[in-house]
Amino acid sequence: MKNLAFLIVALLLASGCATNHQMVGSADLSKATVEHPKNHKVWFESIPNPDKMLECGLPAAGWIKGHCSLMGEIVPEKSPFTIWHWYVDPKSDGSRVVESIEGTITGASGDSYYYTGIIITNMNDMSFSGRMYINGGIGTLDCLEGECFMTGRTSNGVSKWTAHGQVAKREESQTNNVIPTKGSSGF
């Protein structure tokens, strides 16, 4: 019975790797779809919206100001954030809050990128850390993807943090270029 269960799991894993589609011109997808991976670093500060606060006392929305290695100084009026979901971590003693965030970062040039992420705040000392996912942009940051890791602290309602990670631009010609292979029934 144990061997049968192992065989079923192995077959499911193997069938999940099979596909009847392939990416156009892509023998090595990881190298074919990115151009110029680069390090990304930010030094940010929040400007909380006093009219939008979470029950736990943290801001539910606001704007971001600071500096980003991709675009220089940030324009706060065009760099909003929203906490769209939060909860007290049930594995903590009530001292850890988990937040889901989304927003836009816009530089003085008008270039922007979009992000989503998860932040974990320690309510005892107001330190936090999180992971942000960059998923597209405008201007020279169009098709930008990546992730960064942030750490910071909140004092008097204002959060200050740094983040670092890597980003890369997907080549436009490689996005959504899926063709059926022999034996496929199409889409």
N, C-alpha and C positions, 0 to 999 in steps of 0.2 A: 504494500500500500504506500509506503514511504517513497519507493522508487517510482511508482505511478504518479504521485503528487509532484515529484521532482521533474519527471518527464513532461507533465502538463505545463508547469511553470517555464521550463526550457523552451517548449514549443510556442508558448505565448510570447516570450521574449524574442524569439527568432522571427516570428511572424510580424511583430511590431516593427522590426527593422527592415522588412521587405516593403517595397513600394513599386508602383507601376508608373511613376513620374520621375523625371530628372530635371535638374536645373540646366538651362541652356549654357553651353560652353563652360561647364564647371566640373572639372575632374577633382578639384580640391576646393570645396565650398568655402572653407575658412579663409583661404588665401584669395579666392576669386571675388568675394563680395565686399571686402574692406579695402580702403585706401588710406594710407598714412596714419596708422594708429599712433596716438600721442597721449602723453600724460596730461591729466587735467587736475587743477588745484583751485580751490576757492577759499576766500576769507569773507564770510557773510555775517550779517546781523539782521534780525527780524525787526519789523515795525508792526507791532500787533494792532489789529483793528479793535478798539475798545468796545465796540458794539457787538462783537462776535467772540464770545469766550465759551470754553467748554465748562461743564459742571465741575471738573477737577481744578479749574483755575488757569489752565493753559489756554493760549489763544487758539481760536478755531479758524481764523483767517487773518490776513494781513499782507504785507509787502516785504521784499527782501532788498537790502542794499549791501554794497561791498565791492569786492574785486574778484574777477574770474580770469584765470590764465588764458581762456579761449577768446575773451572779448574785452578785457580791461574793466573799466568802471561799469557798475550795474545801474540801470535807471529804475529806481524803486517804483515809480508810478506805473511802469510797464512790467513789473516783476511780482505778480500776485501769487499767494499760496493759499490753499484751503486744506484743512484737516477734514476729510470726508467720512472718517470712521475712527472711533477710538474705544478702548476698553481697559479696565484694570486687569492686569495679568493675574489669572486665577492661581498661578504657581507662586505668586509673591504674597507677602503679608499685607497687600494693599498699597505697597509703596512703589510699584512699577506700573507705568501707563504705556500702552502700545498705541501708536497713532499711525494712520494711513494718510499720506499727504500727496498732493499733486500741485503743480504750478508751472510757471514759465519764468525763465531768466532772460532778460533783455539788456543788451549792451548799448552804449551810446551810438554805435553805428547802425542800430536797428536790427542787428542779428539777434535771434532768440533761439533757445532750446527749451523743450518740454521735459518734465520729469515727473516721476511717481516714486513713492518710496515708503519705507517703514521706519519709524523712529521709536526707540524705547527710552523713556524718561524715568530716572530714579527720583521719585518725589521727595526723598529724604534730603539729598544734597543738590537736587535740580540739575544733575549732570545727565547727558543723553548721548546716545550713539544711534547710528542707523545706516541703512543702505539705500542709495538713490539710483534709480534707473533712468538714464537719458534716452528718450524715445522720439527723436525727430526734432526738427527745427525749421527756422525761416532764414532766408538769405544764405550766407556762406555756411551756415550750420544745417542746411536742408539735408535730410537723410542721415543725420548724426545719431549714433547709438553708443551706449556704454554704461558704465556703472561707477559709482564712487562710494567711499565709506566716510561717514562724518562722525565727528565727536565735538562736543561743546558743553556749554553750561548756560542756564537761564538765571538772570538776576534782575529783580524788580520788573518782571514781566518781559524782559528783552532777552532773546537768545542770541548768543554769539558762538560761531563754530567755524571749523576748517573741515575741508573734505578733500580727498585725493582719490584718483582712480585713472582709468583709461577710457578713451573714446576713439571711435573710428567712424569714417563716413562710408556708408554703403554706396556703391556705385549705382547710379540711377538705372543704368542699363541692366543691372542684375536683379532689380526688385520686380517680383511677380512675373518673371519669365519662366513659367513652368509649361513644359510641353508633354503631351502623352507619349509614352514609349510603346513599342510594338506589343500588341496584345491587350492594350488598355482600351477601355470603353469610352474614354474621354472624360469630360467633367460632367 
